[in-house]
Amino acid sequence: MGASGIQKRPLCPCGAELVLADYGSKGPGSTSRNDSPRLDNGWHITVGGGLNVTRHLETTLEYSYNGYGVGRKVLKEAQVPDGNSHLWSLTVNPKLRLNRRGNFNPYVVGGVGYYRRTVEFTRPVLVPVFIFDPFLGGFFNTFVQADQKLGDITRDGVGGSLGAGFETKLSKTGLKFYTEARYHYADTGRIPTRMVPVTFGIRW
């Protein structure tokens, strides 16, 4: 504990997160289930670290990468056979813990930072490769399917998030299981980015 009253904890919370999500952008180009979908459901991974400011307040710096597909409506409008999209963000996230005494710890969390979204349009092609077959014990030429990039659209901007979750201790391992839902909004041009990932993960 330093003179400022801030207790450093650089490795907690920290870890990887796997998300099961329903997210995308609303507005003129919606990915909500209530509208014609433009981006499909996907996944994300988040890593970060932080420190305790008080017993109930902490803050973290997080990097998050989101991957998801492109809806058929968008592909039809662009007249391309396939596509994919990804978004990454770097955010500062204050968190207010509501119960630090028990194993069940609910919290409220928000964030603000930089978001960058890219949509890529592709088409499948066959490319020649030279591979080794360990079963036949030899090298040979063959063709494999790959995606040829036709173009991309990138937008970025400042955004934020707000949500809630809870975590619970896993016995005496020092690990914590948590689940969290957050609404994210980023000003990424004419079509802003809006997403609501629901996250299940492990912290240590």
N, C-alpha and C positions, 0 to 999 in steps of 0.2 A: 504494500500500500504506500503510495507516494504522498508527497505533501499536498498534492491536488485532490486527494481522496479517490483517485481512479485506480482500480485494481486491474492490472494487465492480465489478459488471458488470450494470447495470440493463437492458440490452437483450438479454441472452442467458441462458438460452434463451428465445426468444420467437417467436410465430408462430401460424399457424392449423393445425388438424389435422382431417383427415377420417377417420372411423372406420368400419370394416366390423365389425359387432359382433353378438354373440349374448348378449343381456342381459335382465335383469328381476329379479323378486323371487321367492325361494324361500320355502317355508313354506305356511301356509294361503292360497294364492293364488299359485301358482307360475308362473314364466315360463321355467323351465328346459326344455330339450328332453326331459328325462327325465320330466317331468310334463305334465299338460294345460296348454297354454300360455294365459296370461292377458294377457301383453304381447308384441307382435311385435318382430322385429328392427328396428333403426333406425340412427341416425347420431349423431355429436356434433361439436361444434366447441369447441376449447379455446384460450385465449390466456393468456399469463402472462409474467412476467419474474422475474429472480432475481439471485443473486450467488454468487461462489465463496468458500467458507469456507476450504478448503485446496485443494491440488492435486487431491485425489480427492473432496472433499466439497463439494457445492453445495446450495442450497435455493432453491425457487421459490414464488411465490404465483400460483395458477392459478384462472381462472374457466372453468367448463365448462357447456355447454348440451347436453342430450341430448333427442332427439325420437324417438318410436316409436309404433307403433299399439297398439290394444287388441284382444285376442283375441276370437274369436267366442263363446267360453264366457262371458266377462264380459258381452258385449253381450246374450246370451240371458238371463242371470240378471237383468240390469238392465232387460230388455224395451225396449231402445232399438236403433235401426238402425245406429248408427255411433258412433265415438269416437276419441279420440287422447290421447296422454299425453306429458308432458315432465318433465324433471328438470334442475335446475341446482344447481351446487355452487361453493363458494369454499373452497379448501383450501391449506394450507401443505405443501410436498412436499420433504423431504430426499432427496438422490440421492447414491449412492456409486458413483463411476466406478472400474472395475477395470483400465482400461488407457488412459493419457493420451498414449502415445508414438506409436502407430500410427494408421492410418486407420480401423481397426475398433475401436470403443469400446463394450464391453458395460457395463451398469450395473444396479444394483438400486435401486428407487425405492419410497417409501412416501408416505403423506399422511394428514392429519387436518383436518377442517373441518366446514362446515355444508352440509347437503343439503336440498333442497325438491322434493317430487314432487307433480305435479298430474295427475289423470285427468279428462278432459272427455268428456261424453256429448252427441252431436249427432244431428241428422237433416237430410237434404238438403231444401232448399226452393228454389223458383224466385222470384227477386226481379227487379222491373223496373229497367232501367237505361237511361240516355240516352247514346248513344255516337256517336262520329264515325268514319265509314268513309273512310279516305284514298283508297281505290280508286274509290269512287263519288262522293266529294267532297261528302258530305252527312251530316246528323245524323238519327238515327232511334231509336225506342224498341224495345227487345227484352227478353228474359228470359234470365238466366243462373242457373246452379245455385250455391248457397251453402250453408254449414253453419249451421244454427240451433242455438245452444247450449241444451241442456236442463238441464244441471247439471254440477257438478264436485265432486271430492273432493281436498283438499290435505292433505298430511302433511309434516312436516319434523322434523329432528333432527340430532344429531351423528353423524358417520361417519368412516370411514378407508379406506385402500387399501394394497395391497402388491403389487408385481410386479417385472418385469424387462424389459429391452429392450437394444437396441444402436443406435448411430448410426455413420454413415460420412460422411466429407467428400466433397463433390461438386467435384472438381478444385480450382481456385483461386478459386472464386466466393465463398467464405466461408459457403456454405450447407451444411447437413448433413441428409441423409436419415436417418430413424429409423423403427423399428417397436418397439412396446411392448404388453405385455399386463399388465393389472392387475385384481386382484379388489377390488371395492368393496363395503362393507357400511355401511348407515346405519340407525339406529334410528328408523324412521318410523312408529311405532305398532304396531298388532296385526300388520300385514304389513310386516316389515322390507324394505328395499331391498337387493337383492344383484344385482350385475351384473359381467360380465367383458368389457369392451370390448377389442378388438384394434385398435391404432391404427397408421396409416401417415401420416407427415407430414414437414414441412420445418421445421428450426430455423435461426435466424440470430442 
